[in-house]
Amino acid sequence: MDKTINAAIQVLPLIENPRAYQIVDECIAIIQQSGLHYEVGPFETAIDGTYEQIIDIITKIKNHCLTLNANEIIINTKMSFRKNGDALMDEKINKYRK
């Protein structure tokens, strides 16, 4: 079975500023619809899933943004992998939650 990785996804649609937030909200909705564990932050959304699930979400986000006539989109990602187990966001941040 594929191990779970932890990833961060940041979407930067290069279009008019007021509409950019709407597109980011729609990208977050794509992540929500995946059913995977995620947490929205002020600069990026963290998500736990298999590598294939994460890549699938990134592909859906890219395709969605391009259908909304974004002239250009930058998707920044960070991924955490472990050789012998799952890499989960809760392990990294639970101690900081109130």
C-alpha positions as CSV (number, residue, x, y, z in Angstrom):
1,M,0.0,0.0,0.0
2,D,1.2,3.5,-0.8
3,K,2.4,5.6,2.1
4,T,0.8,8.8,3.0
5,I,2.8,11.9,2.4
6,N,2.3,15.5,3.7
7,A,2.2,18.2,1.1
8,A,1.6,22.0,0.9
9,I,0.0,23.5,-2.1
10,Q,0.0,27.2,-2.9
11,V,-1.9,28.5,-6.0
12,L,-1.0,31.9,-7.5
13,P,-3.2,32.7,-10.4
14,L,-1.8,35.7,-12.4
15,I,-4.9,37.6,-13.1
16,E,-6.8,40.6,-11.8
17,N,-6.4,40.7,-8.0
18,P,-10.1,40.6,-6.8
19,R,-10.8,37.6,-9.0
20,A,-7.6,35.8,-7.8
21,Y,-9.2,35.2,-4.4
22,Q,-12.2,33.6,-6.0
23,I,-10.0,31.3,-8.0
24,V,-8.0,30.3,-4.9
25,D,-11.3,29.6,-3.1
26,E,-12.3,27.3,-6.0
27,C,-9.0,25.5,-5.7
28,I,-9.5,25.0,-2.0
29,A,-13.0,23.5,-2.9
30,I,-11.2,21.0,-5.2
31,I,-9.1,19.9,-2.2
32,Q,-12.1,19.7,0.0
33,Q,-13.9,17.5,-2.5
34,S,-11.0,15.1,-2.5
35,G,-12.0,13.8,1.0
36,L,-8.4,13.9,2.2
37,H,-7.3,15.5,5.4
38,Y,-6.3,19.1,4.8
39,E,-5.8,22.4,6.6
40,V,-6.1,25.8,5.0
41,G,-3.5,28.4,6.0
42,P,-2.9,32.0,5.1
43,F,-0.4,31.2,2.4
44,E,-0.9,27.6,1.4
45,T,-3.1,24.5,2.1
46,A,-1.5,21.5,3.7
47,I,-2.9,18.1,2.8
48,D,-2.2,14.4,3.6
49,G,-2.6,11.8,0.9
50,T,-0.7,9.4,-1.3
51,Y,1.7,10.9,-3.9
52,E,-0.7,9.9,-6.6
53,Q,-3.6,11.6,-4.9
54,I,-1.7,14.8,-4.4
55,I,-0.5,14.9,-8.0
56,D,-4.1,14.3,-9.1
57,I,-5.3,17.2,-7.1
58,I,-2.6,19.5,-8.4
59,T,-3.6,18.4,-12.0
60,K,-7.3,19.2,-11.3
61,I,-6.3,22.6,-9.8
62,K,-4.2,23.5,-12.8
63,N,-6.9,22.4,-15.3
64,H,-9.6,24.3,-13.4
65,C,-7.5,27.5,-13.3
66,L,-6.8,27.4,-17.0
67,T,-10.5,26.9,-17.9
68,L,-11.2,30.1,-15.9
69,N,-8.9,32.0,-18.4
70,A,-6.0,32.5,-16.0
71,N,-3.2,33.6,-18.3
72,E,-0.7,32.0,-16.1
73,I,-0.7,30.1,-12.9
74,I,2.0,29.3,-10.4
75,I,1.6,26.3,-8.2
76,N,4.2,26.0,-5.5
77,T,4.3,22.6,-3.7
78,K,6.3,21.1,-0.9
79,M,6.2,17.4,-0.1
80,S,7.4,15.4,2.9
81,F,8.1,11.6,2.4
82,R,9.2,9.0,4.9
83,K,11.0,5.8,4.0
84,N,9.5,3.7,6.7
85,G,6.0,5.1,7.4
86,D,3.5,7.9,6.8
87,A,4.4,11.6,6.9
88,L,1.4,13.3,8.5
89,M,0.8,17.0,9.1
90,D,-0.8,16.3,12.6
91,E,2.5,14.9,13.8
92,K,4.2,18.1,12.9
93,I,1.7,20.7,14.2
94,N,-0.4,19.1,17.0
95,K,1.9,20.4,19.7
96,Y,1.2,23.9,18.5
97,R,-2.6,23.7,18.4
98,K,-4.6,25.2,21.3
